[in-house]
Amino acid sequence: MNIISETSSNGVIERGFVLDEVTGVLFSPESGSTGAPLILSGHSGGVHKRAPGLVANAHHLVTELGYSVAAIDAPGHGDRPRNERDQQWVAQMQAARAAGESLAPVITEFNLSLAERAVPEWQATIDALQQLPEIGPDAPIGFGGMTLGVVTGLLLVAAEPRITAASFGPVFVFDELLDAAKSITVPVEFLIAWDDEEIDPRPGLALFDACGSLDKSVHVYPGRHNRMRGVPADSRSRFFARHLNGTAV
């Protein structure tokens, strides 16, 4: 892992890094975080590791709980160029949106491909982060994501025993996600936007039902997947504090 940039403000250190072809950012407390939990943050489709909502949530976890938060660009996102097939999928989505057609068929195929490529990249990122002295091999690890981040997270959590809690937002649900959810046994929470015109919320309830965890919760909120109303700013913070360091909140 090569650190390529470092800035510090408002109690948060942000370090940009490159690991092989993967570009990422690590948010950590200026005061240090040795042994504190590490949260892996999966960004939504079409954005990147420094999307405003992701950065705001990362800063909240760092300043309020003292956690470290890592995010990487999905293949073809942020600082990573798209390959020809990814460009075709993006064009198909744009055409479907312009025609008023459902995006689900294209997004399902596209996101599954991105997630399958991203899982080993996240695992290599965990390996590298655990070598940093402020994280180490014993720091509890959680995962949080929305849309594309959920697809990646479900496949990753199902395959990666080092992740011990996960929080998932709205997502287009398809069979491969239901299969992955069945094998997940760590504590999980699902956040569902009930008024979304693009992402039908009802399959999200089926995904919750399919999850194999005995410690799972679902929270349904008004609004769209990118504008859920009534979600407290520290919703995920409370979940991770409860399951990663045993804080009763």
KAMOTA-V261545 format. One record per residue. N is the residue number from 1. RES is the residue in one letter. NEAR is the number of other ideal C-beta (glycine too) atoms within 8 Angstrom. D_CENTER is the distance of its C-alpha to the mean C-alpha in Angstrom with 2 decimals. Layout:
# KAMOTA-V261545
n = {N,N}
res = {RES,RES}
near = {NEAR,NEAR}
d_center = {D_CENTER,D_CENTER}
This chain:
# KAMOTA-V261545
n = {1,2,3,4,5,6,7,8,9,10,11,12,13,14,15,16,17,18,19,20,21,22,23,24,25,26,27,28,29,30,31,32,33,34,35,36,37,38,39,40,41,42,43,44,45,46,47,48,49,50,51,52,53,54,55,56,57,58,59,60,61,62,63,64,65,66,67,68,69,70,71,72,73,74,75,76,77,78,79,80,81,82,83,84,85,86,87,88,89,90,91,92,93,94,95,96,97,98,99,100,101,102,103,104,105,106,107,108,109,110,111,112,113,114,115,116,117,118,119,120,121,122,123,124,125,126,127,128,129,130,131,132,133,134,135,136,137,138,139,140,141,142,143,144,145,146,147,148,149,150,151,152,153,154,155,156,157,158,159,160,161,162,163,164,165,166,167,168,169,170,171,172,173,174,175,176,177,178,179,180,181,182,183,184,185,186,187,188,189,190,191,192,193,194,195,196,197,198,199,200,201,202,203,204,205,206,207,208,209,210,211,212,213,214,215,216,217,218,219,220,221,222,223,224,225,226,227,228,229,230,231,232,233,234,235,236,237,238,239,240,241,242,243,244,245,246,247,248,249}
res = {M,N,I,I,S,E,T,S,S,N,G,V,I,E,R,G,F,V,L,D,E,V,T,G,V,L,F,S,P,E,S,G,S,T,G,A,P,L,I,L,S,G,H,S,G,G,V,H,K,R,A,P,G,L,V,A,N,A,H,H,L,V,T,E,L,G,Y,S,V,A,A,I,D,A,P,G,H,G,D,R,P,R,N,E,R,D,Q,Q,W,V,A,Q,M,Q,A,A,R,A,A,G,E,S,L,A,P,V,I,T,E,F,N,L,S,L,A,E,R,A,V,P,E,W,Q,A,T,I,D,A,L,Q,Q,L,P,E,I,G,P,D,A,P,I,G,F,G,G,M,T,L,G,V,V,T,G,L,L,L,V,A,A,E,P,R,I,T,A,A,S,F,G,P,V,F,V,F,D,E,L,L,D,A,A,K,S,I,T,V,P,V,E,F,L,I,A,W,D,D,E,E,I,D,P,R,P,G,L,A,L,F,D,A,C,G,S,L,D,K,S,V,H,V,Y,P,G,R,H,N,R,M,R,G,V,P,A,D,S,R,S,R,F,F,A,R,H,L,N,G,T,A,V}
near = {9,6,8,6,7,8,6,7,5,5,8,14,10,11,10,11,12,11,12,5,5,12,12,14,12,11,15,13,14,8,6,7,13,7,6,12,13,14,15,17,14,14,17,11,11,5,9,9,13,9,10,6,7,13,10,8,12,14,11,11,15,17,9,8,11,8,13,17,15,14,14,14,13,14,11,9,12,11,5,12,4,8,8,6,7,13,9,8,12,10,8,9,12,8,8,11,9,6,6,4,6,5,11,7,7,11,11,10,9,13,13,11,11,16,14,8,9,13,13,7,12,13,11,11,15,12,8,10,13,10,6,8,5,9,10,10,4,4,12,9,13,16,15,16,16,14,15,16,14,15,14,16,15,14,13,16,14,10,7,11,3,6,13,10,14,14,14,15,15,14,13,11,9,8,5,8,13,12,8,12,13,9,8,14,6,11,11,15,13,14,13,13,16,9,7,12,4,6,11,6,12,6,9,15,10,10,15,11,6,9,12,8,10,4,7,11,6,10,10,6,12,8,11,10,12,7,7,14,7,7,9,6,5,8,10,11,11,10,12,17,11,10,10,12,8,5,6,4,5}
d_center = {20.41,22.19,21.58,22.62,22.40,22.40,22.79,23.24,23.54,23.50,22.85,19.75,20.01,17.80,18.35,17.59,17.81,18.52,18.33,20.52,19.23,15.64,15.20,12.96,13.36,13.81,14.49,17.06,20.01,23.32,25.02,23.28,20.78,22.52,21.26,18.74,15.32,12.51,8.92,6.33,3.88,2.39,5.38,7.61,10.61,13.49,12.13,11.04,9.93,12.40,11.89,13.87,11.64,8.90,12.03,13.69,11.18,11.15,14.93,15.27,13.79,15.98,19.08,19.14,18.12,18.74,15.44,14.09,10.63,9.68,7.94,9.51,10.81,10.41,14.03,16.18,14.02,14.89,17.52,17.50,20.17,19.95,22.25,24.87,23.26,20.04,22.46,24.25,21.25,20.51,24.24,24.29,21.58,23.55,26.71,25.48,24.33,27.71,29.58,27.92,26.77,23.75,20.72,19.49,21.53,20.45,16.74,16.78,18.52,16.68,13.08,14.36,16.02,13.13,10.97,14.14,14.67,11.30,11.53,14.63,13.39,10.64,13.55,15.86,13.72,13.79,17.50,18.13,16.44,18.44,21.52,21.19,23.64,21.56,18.90,21.01,20.72,20.84,18.06,15.99,12.35,9.51,5.85,3.98,2.57,5.89,8.40,7.83,4.08,5.95,8.66,7.34,5.97,9.36,11.32,10.09,10.69,13.87,15.04,14.18,16.35,15.31,12.19,13.99,11.88,8.77,8.04,7.36,8.65,11.18,11.40,14.54,15.61,17.71,19.56,17.42,14.55,17.31,18.62,15.47,15.09,18.72,18.26,15.61,17.72,15.67,15.28,12.81,12.63,12.21,12.54,14.78,16.42,20.02,21.61,19.55,21.87,19.45,17.18,19.61,18.46,20.80,19.03,16.10,18.79,19.81,16.38,16.66,20.21,19.42,17.09,19.32,18.38,21.36,19.34,17.22,17.32,16.75,17.09,18.47,18.84,21.01,19.84,17.59,13.87,13.88,16.71,16.53,19.64,20.37,16.89,17.78,16.16,15.67,14.54,11.51,13.78,16.39,14.40,13.29,16.83,18.38,16.78,16.27,19.51,21.51,22.00,23.55,22.17}
